[in-house]
Structure formats: structure tokens, C-alpha cells
Amino acid sequence: MVEDEKKKIVLDKSDFSTWYNDVVEVAGLSDKRYPVKGMNVWTPYGWKVMQAVDRILRREFDDTEHDEVQFPLLIPKTEFQKEADHIKGFDAEVYWVTHGGLNELDVPMLLRPTSETAMYPMFSLWIRSHNDLPLKTYQIVNTFRYETKMTRSFIRVREIHFFEAHTCHETFEDAEGQIREDCSIMDRLAKELCIPYLLVKRPDWDKFAGAVYTIGVDTIMPSKKTLQLGSIHQYRENFSRPYDITYEGADGEHHHVHQTTYGMSERLIGAIIGVHGDDKGIILPPKIAPIQFMIIPILAKGKVEMVTEAAKELEREIKEMGFRVKLDLRDVRPGSKHYDWEIKGVPIRVEIGPRDIENNTLVFKRRDLSTKAFIERKDLKEEAQKALDEVEKEMLSRVENIMEDGVKEVDSVYDGKDLLGTGWDGIIKTNWCGEMECAREMETQMDKTFLGYPLKDAVSGETEKKDGNCMNCGKPCDTVVMLSKSY
Amino acid sequence: MVEDEKKKIVLDKSDFSTWYNDVVEVAGLSDKRYPVKGMNVWTPYGWKVMQAVDRILRREFDDTEHDEVQFPLLIPKTEFQKEADHIKGFDAEVYWVTHGGLNELDVPMLLRPTSETAMYPMFSLWIRSHNDLPLKTYQIVNTFRYETKMTRSFIRVREIHFFEAHTCHETFEDAEGQIREDCSIMDRLAKELCIPYLLVKRPDWDKFAGAVYTIGVDTIMPSKKTLQLGSIHQYRENFSRPYDITYEGADGEHHHVHQTTYGMSERLIGAIIGVHGDDKGIILPPKIAPIQFMIIPILAKGKVEMVTEAAKELEREIKEMGFRVKLDLRDVRPGSKHYDWEIKGVPIRVEIGPRDIENNTLVFKRRDLSTKAFIERKDLKEEAQKALDEVEKEMLSRVENIMEDGVKEVDSVYDGKDLLGTGWDGIIKTNWCGEMECAREMETQMDKTFLGYPLKDAVSGETEKKDGNCMNCGKPCDTVVMLSKSY
């Protein structure tokens, strides 16, 4: 536990809920004092982290031939109502704009909770023939949900920083291919962000409003509760029929397109904070850290000018190497500087003092392991890259441990109870016969809910199968399911 | 005039209003068929152009020590009402959110038309001492105005892609320094975007709601009407008093901060389209063109494969040089390809055919002048850069002509009428004694309105002074003003 001197806040991750709120505040990621609950201010540091994540998303989706677009925020009620399940799913959750200036609007408009109903009337105009397909688009926008549950920065907010991809295809199989592409993008993204993730096909009763099926992307938080980071939906023709999105096929006939969507949000940041943070603050994955190297000069008496100059030169050098680097020249004692940048999760602290200058060395202090290493100045470039790679490797190995410890296979309710008796409270992987009665009993006995059917891997799109017996009734079956507590 | 074969639209800039709407559509910049008037869809090409502009803005404001932030969209009515002039200015122009889900909200919220009233309650929390100053922030967000006038893509819309910088300073003089910095940023931006611009201090009766004074950034459209692209405001303590934004000075006393703002919007794109477009389509400045080079292979019979391979290799090469390049391999005739990319304003078309491959040459066709040049393949890198530089130079020289022809000095109402009699209908620059009666008469006689006091240049922040006589009453005075028709 470390006490931040200025803010007098003790960070103690063993009380996760308090720790999370505190660390978001003292790391300067978000300010929740804005006068509307759940609508938070992105402060400069937090916004830089989000933009770094967005840059990865843009690269991934541009590289897979998606076009970035930007649709209007406001959706007329008349358009929103076209898909019946969809509106039922969102009825109680949307904000309504009813007045423009002093006039009541003829048709009320809602703030998009997601953009199906904004985009699809336009897709219907854009798509004419099979030559227009596939249509692959995405946008990064603000969306809104009237949350009634307790809000929490990045995890449950009312104005959401939202990524959404929407695609249209000729056939169901083409759309399935898109979903496989989406899963493999998630895999690459999770590696760069150093977060654990599961791809789990939701049970039918938990799919998205309007979807044929939903694949949830879930992370595992320190409590071993799951947090949904994103979701991938197969719509088949569920939206293209009411929104009349058709194409003329090579056969000269008109067909409805098959659609998919992929949604993600700022929860990605919530996951990074929750998974990697400690009592010293957050730890940022090197690929998205706004500052990868923070230089702290040791300004010994009589050597201030010399060290300052050397530190500035070092900053220039590291910057030229293509890394993100800053130099802390504030007039506060080094201890304060260490605390501040540890809280903000800067992967590598670089110390330079008179002796280092004399010996042509530097000190690298790693945020993740708190280890120090002496670096020969002449090896700076290789050592800098190596240091970032090692931090990433360590963070990924922690992710692996979380995955291993977070999910356990269980054969029966009896075994499950045994396991829970040890105090472990993670994700249970087991077999299920498909009977609702068994599902309910499994949920009750384990005090968890059905997360769904885990995918075999991130490329095949297939759910896991394994010969076994239903956890509850013992009937032989090969359907694998997961149960968890979730946020 | 060129007829786009697919859309059967004849572009004729002599009918500017129709031409503008058509060119926005056929160039694929924006789709205004979204079912809410004035809320348009950013299609992929238009959004790429906007993002290129945003990149320049981010670079300029990051380089001048501004921090990017992101504030909530919704502003509670109670916060909005704190500055009396401000709310009066916006009362009839904002959208109101009155319901969350099925519940009426206790306090209605409005969609930000601009973010003073969202940001300043937070600034009041963020600023404690003079060490926190200056506070320099900006954000790029969607803002909303309930426009009742006719809407037009990029020029008058209801959901606006908005840039806004907000700064706080210790003293009025510091804030004045910020405004000088803002003006010089505008100068650099206008050069990269190749747009004409004027910095004109607005008359008191035309300043922004809540401002002490406003500097308008105006462009000159082909009609010689002015279009406001942005505005820079000096607030002094007008907002810091009602929002209680104070700092403890070195003197131990609490003082209100002095504030400035700088707003710009997608009108920057409207200006580029309007100023440079022609009967073949738009022309994009090389610095923001999403595609700087479009390669069109000449696929002569029997040589298709060879030329395709060479064109692909050429694309790789140009890309590696750091330029934005695409290769058009569609199965349509070259003439169609030429039309399509001319409409979209790609600065340089690169033609490569069997003979070019044999001779190690290429053809560069410029969008601005329609001239062709043979390029030696070995000089590709230098020639590519030179070609872009030359397009930019030509565009800037056109801008210079527009500025020269757009503004004319006039000594008296008599001279003014003479000038208008020639059919010229641009911006009149003249002297004014300061009497409202003279202002009204000048406006009536010239059939134009006061644009305001032009700044001497983009660095001094001073308005132009020149000994002369009031245009209307002939009284000696040194105040220079401009009158124009404006959009």
C-alpha cells in the first residue's frame, strides 16, 4: 500500500470496489464529478489511453477492409420501431429528445444506444446489387443508455465511448466468415491490450435484441467475476427484412442481406485497470501507454544544469527512436515523481544522475516487477525495446495465470460445491444436457449464471464439444457450457 | 461540364447552389438522405477528409501545449442557465432531452450547442492555484443546433462536427496572447487547407453570446459572399464569475481566471469544396487528400497481367515513399475511372501502360490544371513530391487571387455604388466614424452587412487602422471596417 501524498488516498486492491474508483481518480483517467451521474469527463491522460486503443481498432478494421463512417446520433422513433424485438430490448433504456428550441418535435428522437436503426435505412439505399457486397463499415461514437444500476467509470456509464462494426453479406455463410474474422481481431486486440478474454456464445435467452445468436467477449476480473467487453452478433435477415435491405443477385433475383455487428466499448480500459492494477496504481500495456518511458533526473547539488541537459538530450534520443517519452522536470522531490508515474502506470522509469552520466549508464525501473536494471547507454535502443517487450511478456503471463486460475472444469454439482468450498469463486466449465430445468438447478446450486457456450478457439467459430455428463442430471452429452458471476 | 455516367448528374458551377449539393453527393462526401433534415451521414470518403483535417488540428493544438479532452454531450438545464447572455443566445436553438426510458427527467438536459456550460463547472474544480494555469484544452465532438434555416452539407447542419478549444489564464494579457496564438494557428491551417480567410473582429452587436469580443474567421466563397469558418472569443471574466473559476495567485488572493475559446467546424470542408471545385468535381489539397495518387493501369490486350503486376509494384513503391496511394483495378473502362477520381479530387492521376513500362516512364496527370507530364521512373520520389507541391502552390495562388478579387477598398458610398454597378459583389473595405446611423446607411446603400474590423495580420492581434474618411458621412477617422454579404 502506498499513500499518495497529495490526495491522501490509500490504494488497497483487496477492497476492489473502492480501489477501482480511487485509482481511476488518482491516475487522472476520468473525472466523475460532472453533474450528471454516469456521464464522466475524459481527462487528458484517460483520453490518450482511449485514443491509443482506438488506433489499434482502426488499424485492425481498416486492414480487414472495413470503411469508417459516422452516422447521426439522433434516431427518429419511427425508424427505431421497425424491428420489434430490438425496440423491446431498449424501450426502458434510451434517452428521448422531445423538443427543438421551444417547439415540441413532431416525431420524438432518441439518442442512439447502438446504431442498427440509424444505419439500416441508409444501407437499404446504398446496397443495390451483389457488387455492393460485402458492405463492411464501422464507427467510433458516443452512445447512450439510461442506466438505473450503479454507475462506474469505464464499466457502467450512461454516455458510452462505443465502437461498432456493421456488415452486410450475400449469404449466411459469408456472414459466418465475418464473425470468424471478428473473433480473430479480438484475439489480436486482447494480446496488445494484455487482457484475458473468453469467447462465449450466449444462451438463447441472453442474446442481443434482434440477433440470431450472440458471441460475448468476456474478461475475467480479479474477483473472478466476468465482465462483458464486447459482443458479436449474427443477425441473419432479422434486420434486413424490416429495413428492406436487398440486393440483386447474380441470378437476377432480389435477396435480403445477411448482417453481423461487433460492438466494444471503453470497458476495454476498465479491464486493463482491473486486471493489472495494484496498490501502487494502474499498469499500462506498453503498446497503448501514452508515456512508455518517463525520465526522472537525479538533480544532485551543483550538478543540476548538467543533469538537466543530459536528461533533455536523452528525451530527444528516445523520442527519435520512435518511443513515447517524457521528462519530469518539476520542482518536487524524486519520491513524489516516482509515486505519480507509478500511479499512472508508465511501463519504464528511466533514472539519470551524475554518476550515470559519468559511467555512460542509465537505470531502467520496471513498473510491473519493480526491478531495476543498469543499462549501457550505447545499447539504449535495443534495451528500450527489450524492456517494453519484457513488460508486455510479464503482463501476458499474468493474463495466462488469470485464465488458468479463473476457469475450472467440474463434472457434477457435487464436485462444484466441493470446489466452491475452497473459497475459489471463478468460472465453472462443465457439460449440460440442454434441459432448462438442469440449467436452473446448476445456476442455483453454483450461485452463478449461464455465461454460455465457449468457442473452441478464436478462428473456427465453433463451440467446444466434449463427451461427458450433464452437471446436474448426469445424462451423457457433449455440450460444454460456462457459468460465472458477472458484472 | 462533365456528365457522370452512373448518376447522370451534370456538374455546372455557374449554378453554385445546385452544383454544391450535387458535387457533395457524387464525390461521396456525405449522404443527406438520413431521415432527419440537417443530420447527414459521413460516408467513408468524406469522413477520411474530415479526419485528415482533424489530424492537422490535433497536431497544431498539441504542439501549442493544449490537452485533448472529451466532455459529456448532455448539459443539465441548471448549469446552462448560469451565464445569462449565453442562454439568451441559444434558447431557441437547442435540443432538449426530457425523458430517460419511460421516466420524465427531474432536470431536463440539452444537447451541447458548444461546451462552455459543460466544461466550466469542472474547470472550477480543476483550477486551484496559479500553478494550474494556463489551462489549455480542446475537444473534437458532435454538437447540435436546432436550425430552422435551410440546411446544407458541411455548411449549415443540425449535428455539427465541432472543434472547440477552451483556455483559462491568470491575466487578461495572457488571454490576449492566447488569441494571438489562435490567429497564427488559423494562418498555418488555412495554408495547408488552401482556403482564403479573413480575421475580422466582429462589431459589438454581432459578438458571441457571453463574449467580450469575437474574432470571426471568414472565408470567401465563389459568389464572393463570406462564410464564417470559425471564431475566437475573449471572455475575460464573463464566465469565470458565474461559474466561480478562481485561482490563488502568488499574492495569496483569489482571482477569477480570464478565458478564451476557439471554435471551428466541418465548414472548413465546405470552404475547400466551394473555393476549389469545378465542373469536374472537387479538388482536394494534397495535405489532406485521402488519396494523393491514383494509379490507373492501361490494360492493353495481351498485356493485362504484365501491366497489373507493374501497377501493383508501383503502388507498393509510392506507398513506401510515405504517400497515400491507391490502384484502381476495377473492370471498367479508363474513361470511367478518370471521371470517378476527378470528381473525388485526387490531386495526381498516375497512368502506367505497356509503353511506359518499356520506357521506364509514367504519366502524371494533375487534377488542378489537367496537364500531363512524363516522369522518368528513376525520379519517382522527387517527382511525386514535386507534383504535390505544385498542386498545392497552384491552389494557393488561386486563393491569393480570390483574396485580391474578393476584397476592394472604397472611399465613399458614391464610389461603392460605382463599384457594385460593374457587377462585382464582394467584400467592401472602408472607413467608418463609429456612428450607428452611418453603419446602418452603409449597410443599406451597399446591400451588405458589417462583417467587422479586419485584423492587421495573423500575429499582432491588432485591428487595421488607416487615416481616411467615414464612407457615409465623410468625417475623418482611422477605423477600417469590412462589409459583405454572408452565408
Interface residues (C-beta under 8 A of the other chain):
Chain A: D31 R33 Y34 P35 V36 M39 N40 V41 W42 T43 P44 W47 K48 M50 Q51 D67 E68 V69 Q70 F71 P72 L73 L74 P76 T78 E79 D91 A92 E93 V94 Y95 W96 V97 T98 H99 G100 G101 L102 M109 L111 A118 P121 M122 L125 T137 V141 N142 F144 Y146 T148 E159 H161
Chain B: D31 R33 Y34 P35 V36 M39 N40 V41 W42 T43 P44 W47 K48 Q51 D67 E68 V69 Q70 F71 P72 L73 L74 P76 T78 E79 D91 A92 E93 V94 Y95 W96 V97 T98 H99 G100 G101 L102 M109 L111 A118 P121 M122 L125 W126 T137 N142 F144 Y146 T148 E159 H161
